[in-house]
């Protein structure tokens, strides 16, 4: 998951993020296959995990394009970390280059 740093402010409750499928999907647009995000918010972090519906059959791996989504938090981000829950342990979300 990639967070768009210029919009990642302490008062943010809506954060634009980029989501990329990790499995080989023949470079399809992930948009219609994305499931709703799982978001766990604590005093220290907001951890986000998102899944997709995988393709059937053999696939090639030319690279998977990212898709932008708006992540909605219950509370402002404040000084909490934004974590990518697709890894264990969760890792800090990658910041997009300006």
HELIX and SHEET records of a PDB file:
HELIX    1   1 UNK A    5  UNK A    7  5                                   3    
HELIX    2   2 UNK A   31  UNK A   33  5                                   3    
SHEET    1   A 4 UNK A  67  UNK A  72  0                                        
SHEET    2   A 4 UNK A  14  UNK A  19 -1                                        
SHEET    3   A 4 UNK A   2  UNK A   3 -1                                        
SHEET    4   A 4 UNK A  94  UNK A  95  1                                        
SHEET    1   B 4 UNK A  38  UNK A  41  0                                        
SHEET    2   B 4 UNK A  45  UNK A  49 -1                                        
SHEET    3   B 4 UNK A  81  UNK A  84  1                                        
SHEET    4   B 4 UNK A  91  UNK A  92 -1                                        
END                                                                             
